[in-house]
Amino acid sequence: MRYQENELKDIWKTEEEMAHIKGWDFSHIHGRYEEENDLPWNYKDVLRQYLREDADILDYDTGGGEFLLSLNHPFHRTAATEGYQPNVELCREKLLPLGIQFRECSDPSAIPFEKESFDLIINRHGDYDASEIYRLLRKGGIFVTEQVGGDNDRDLVEMVLPGTPVPFPLHHLEEQSRVFEKAGFEILRAEEAYRPIIFNDIGAFVWFAHVIEWEFPGFSVDKCFQRLLKMQESIEREGKIEGTIHRFLLVVRK
């Protein structure tokens, strides 16, 4: 079905208005885009290798706590932090009644727990400070992180906001491995991957670009409308828009 330009604009602006999330919930565009389906590692499986039943664990930047709860770790040995205010309230409602130690924190250099409190610290797509992680871990403790790399979605950004500066230019496996070695850690595992991200309709992309605002600064349907129309032509011709995600995995030991 072909739409007129004004119809497309109305559809996309509706997506723009709906572009808000709680936790890290992308269900609004489920089935309309794909990513992370073929990473060479499975984050949860990696964690399971280090997750002992008697371990005290911390999930820094837990989002809405969804992934943390999926681990089914004993609540009295589980802690979490979050700094994004809507998610902070969600975590207080969801995690505190279970007995999980939840504390608000938006500064990875000043995490509000005592030194050597944890055997395992996990972090998926969140911020971190290697020295602070070292402070919080007990001797032999493990830090596992899956990160969004500095090249993430750059081809998509160029489609709508050409010339936008890279927000995290040093966020690559080699540079970050050196950061952890300098902080006193032993690198146990280090992997990096580039994989496709696919959008089946431009409305899903509009929603995504608004939610991931640090990658698409200043994006709006009005500002980028002509470029979105070019992307729409690609959808009609090829059935999809494809970009590239950048991920890396680090497992380090104190």
Disulfide bonds with the S-S distance in Angstrom:
none
